[in-house]
Amino acid sequence: MSQADPGSPSLNRTHIFAYVSLCLIWGSTWMAIRVVVRDVPPLEAAAVRFFIAATLLLGLAAAQKRRWPRGREQWKAILVLSLTIMAIPYALLFWAEQFVTSGMTAVLYSASPLCIALLTPLMMKHKVPRDAVFAMVVAFGGLLVLFYTGLADWWRCSPLGRARAGGPCWAAWRCWRRF
């Protein structure tokens, strides 16, 4: 039996509780969206969700006396972030969840790191290491296996395709932010 490295951090109950809480909160997001779009128009549901979140976050920022963005460049970054991480992906997501299961949407969004890996070399002009290329091929192959029955719909930009279209927006922002 091997012993843990004494210098390595160990997980305590607080870490485990935090991890389980994050999984439950983030995992339930997809189901909650699916439930809400049954009764509320998708874009309205997204707008209400983000209005509530913005109100809470602005209240928190005010309570912590955080500085507001200054200058044109900071506001430009906020605008790009707002469109590429929130507005476009979640508008597509809320619309698509009328037709695609919440589990399918969660799996599709979990592939966002693959989009980042694909866009980073194009946007940042970096060479991709062989291990990363191998990992991308395996990840893409896994997605093909999971969705092989729906590939014809994917290419016709069905709800499945639109649910996934938000990921490249998010990935493009992550790459743009690093410039």
N, C-alpha and C positions, 0 to 999 in steps of 0.2 A: 504494500500500500504506500503510495507516495504522499508526502506531506506538502502542504501549501508553502510557497515561498514566504518567509516572514516579512519581507519588504513589500509584498503585493497587498493591495487593498482587499479587505474581505467585505462580504455583503452582510449587513446587519438587518434587523427587522424593519428599520426605517427605510432602507434601500428597497427591500422586497415590497413593502407596502406602497412606496412611491411608484415602483415599476408596475405593480398590479393595478394601481389606481390609473396610471397613464394608459395602460392597455384597455381598461374598461371604459374610460372616458373617450379616448380616441377611437376605439373599436365601436362604441355605440353611436358615434357620429353618423356613420353610413346608414345604420338602421333608422336613426331618428330622421334623417333626410328623407329616406324612403317613405316613412310613415307620414311625414308632414306634406309631401308633395301629392299625396292622395286627395287632400282636401284644400290645399292652398296652391295657387299658381306658383310654379317653380321660381321665377324671378322675384316675385313678391316674398316668398319664403326665404330666399337667400338675402334679400334686402333687410328683412326684419331680423334675421340672425345676425348679420354683420352690424346693423344699427345698435342692437343690444350689446354686442361685443365691443364696439367702438365706444359706446357710452361708459361701459365698465372700465375699459382700458384708459380712457381719458380721465375718468375719476381717479383711478389709481395713480396715473402720472401726475395729476394735480396734487393729490395727497402726498406724494413723494417729492413734490416740488421739482419735477424734472424740467430741463430746459427744452423749449420748443425748437424745432428745426430752424436754422438760420441760413439765409442765402438761397439763391436760385438753384444751385447744384443739389442741395439737400432736398428741396421740394421736388426737383426733377426726379431724384432717386425714389422718393416716396410715391410719386405718380407712377413711375415704371413698376415699382413693387406692387402697388395697389392693383394695377391692371393685370400684371403677369402672374401674381401669386394668388390674388383674391378674385377680382371681378370676372375675368375670362374663364379661368378654370372652374370656379364654383358656379357660374351661370350655366356652363355646359354640364357640370355635374348634377346640379339640381334638376335641369331639364331631362337629362338622361336617366336619372333614377326613377322617372315615371315608367320606364320601359325595361330597365336592367335591374337585376337583383342587387341588394346592398352588398352581399358577399362578393359578387363579381366586381363591383365598383371598388371595394376595398382592395382586392387583389390587383386590379389595374393601377390604382394609385400607389400601391406598394412598389410598382415598377418605375417610379419616378427617378430613383438613382440611376437606372439604366439610361434614361433620357439625358441625365447630367453627364454620364460617361460618354455618351455619343456626341453631345454638343460641345463639351469642353475643348476637344482638340480643334474643332471648327472655329470656335469663337476666340480661343486663347492662343491658337497656333502652337500648341504643345504636342509633342510626339506621345502616342499612347503606348504604355508598356505592354509587352506580350501577355503578362499575367492578366492585365485589365481587359485586353481583347478576348482572351479565353473566357474570363468571367462574363463578359457581355454576351458572347456566343452562347454560353450555357444558360444565362438568364433569359435571353431571347428564345432559345429552344424550349425552356420551361414554359414560357408564355404561349408558344405555339402548341405545345402539348395540351395545356389547359384549355385553350380556346380553338382547337382545330375545327370543331363543328361550326363555329361562328365566323370563320375567316372570310367567307363570301360577304357576310353582312359588314364585317369590319371595313373592307375596302370600299363599300358603297356608302361609307360614313353613316352607318346606322347609329342608334343610341349607344351601342357598345363603343363604336369609334369615337363618338362625341364625348362619352364619359372619359375616355383615355386622352382626348385631345388637350385637356388641361395640363397634363404632365409636362409636355414639352414647353409650355409657357413658363411653368415653375422652373424647369431646368434651365431655360434661357436666362431667366432672371438670376439664378444662382451663378451662372457663368459671367453674366454682365456685371454683377456686383463685385466680382474679383478683379475687374480692370482697375 
